Amino acid sequence: MVAIAVDGLRKSFGELEAVRGVSFEVQEGEVFALLGPNGAGKTTILEILEGYQVRTTGSVSVLGLDPGAAADAVRHRIGIVLQEASVEPYLTVREVLTRNAAYYRQPRGVDEVIVLVGLEEKAAARVKTLSGGQQRRLDVGLGIIGRPELLFLDEPTTGFDPSARRSAWELVRSLAQDGTTVLLTTHYMDEAQALADRLAVIAKGQFVATGTPDTVGGRAEAAVRIAFLAPPGVAVADLPIADLPAAATEAGGVIEVRTLDEVRVLHTLTGWALERGVALDGLVVDRPSLEDVYLELVGEEIAP
Amino acid sequence: MSASGLAVHQFRYEQKSYWRNPTSAVFTFVFPLLFLVIFASLNSSSTIGSMGGLAYNQYYVPAIISFGVISATYTSLAMTLTIRRDSGILKRLRGTPLPASALLGGVVLNALVVSGLIAALVGGTGVLFYDVTFPGHWAALIVALAVGAASFCALGMAVSSLIPNADAAPAIVNGILFPVLFVSGVFYPVNGDSFLGRLGALFPVRHFVMSVFAAFDTRLPSGVGHGFAWRDLAIVALWGLAAALVAVRRFRWSPSR
């Protein structure tokens, strides 16, 4: 089943076209990430799906409904975590959760949610006394109190310390395991890599790549980099790879070999090194990281 | 839960928030009581010539009741809604299934209950300590308070929809209110035939004051059905309706960028 279907979505604010023809589908139970720099249009897409903003053109379906026309029906079945935490300051954590639980038909238990977001020690504290990260966790708690089928998370871990981020990831994973569909935005590569089944990279209101974290932007097919410190007396031309589909360069005492046939090249290189008694110090074999791919895809947009 | 059930649900949490927030309590309760004690004590032996020698406090206490109700409704709603809109609280609630009518219903119920309290407190203080006579026009008093409180809630919502952000709220809310309070005879009686009286009659505050005062007016015949200032009540209600239309058309949930 398709949880979200977006086709040819466009949104203009006066002269500015914030979303310029975006199409994608999110399957039920899937975690889908929108990855992109600030101002790329991530939040605008999310807010159209959430029913906050009206699209200019294109079609949008959320849980089989049009959020522009049936916002009330959609809101019973979705959970929203906005970019900024905002909760009544004079109520306690437990009060706010109890209050909001009554809005839904089959809410989660308040205690269960308090445990899920790790606010057991702050349950009786007023919201205004919480730290930024704790308020954010309460925000996530309010997003899931209604037992949503679909959860929207707009930059859910911005401003978290590493351990808070890990526990937020654990929470998203356990929600996904229970069958909750999740659409999240982030500008952290590691977050997309850790959570998303699929992701789209967005820049200037358009998708520049979609795929899984392992394949996006041709990552799976991209050339592998083999690098090692240049052994004394060995130049690039001395390497036994002239007949192989590989290209070698040297810079700053490091030799880099790029190839699509990494098994054969590596075998040849190491065999040659053993035979000649040459050390390949600092040997590294890697692929472009998701971050490399991302920076390449959106590079011109975020260059100063 | 039905929308009305949810409005009551919201009201319970509005009450908690309200009493825990020191600023709202100060604005709504301390100011009217302060004005009451200062002016009523200063003028306890004065009379009002234009009202046939009526004791000053017989007019002034109903006027301060009106001021208290206006603080609890217009000022409180205009501030609270603007601050909540600006901080994203309204936007967050808009993303839940809570109906708008229940959200605003809870806020309005809270304002009405606080209005009732402040009216009882100011009126009771007047009767107990400042020789004010209440001629027993209960129906008239309750109608005047209800029409006034509801209308000034609507005015608060309408003004909130015109305020750009929370920083601007106090200046705009009070900048509109205080000049009108002065020309409307809230702090001292204003003759209806004078320039100030005619100016004040253009706005709802004077008519609200006059409708509350009518319930305290010892010159009117006593008994059921008396103490109503129907014309003033109608004008207050019309202002409320007009404000409600503006509020419905202009209400915004999200902060302006």
Interface residues (C-beta under 8 A of the other chain):
Chain A: E50 G51 Y52 D72 R75 H76 I80 L82 E84 S86 V87 E88 Y90 L91 E95 R99 N100 A102 Y103 Y104 R126 D139 L142 G146
Chain B: M1 L6 H9 Q10 Y13 K16 S17 R20 N21 R84 S87 G88 I89 K91 R92 R94 G95 T96 P97 L98 P99 W253 S254
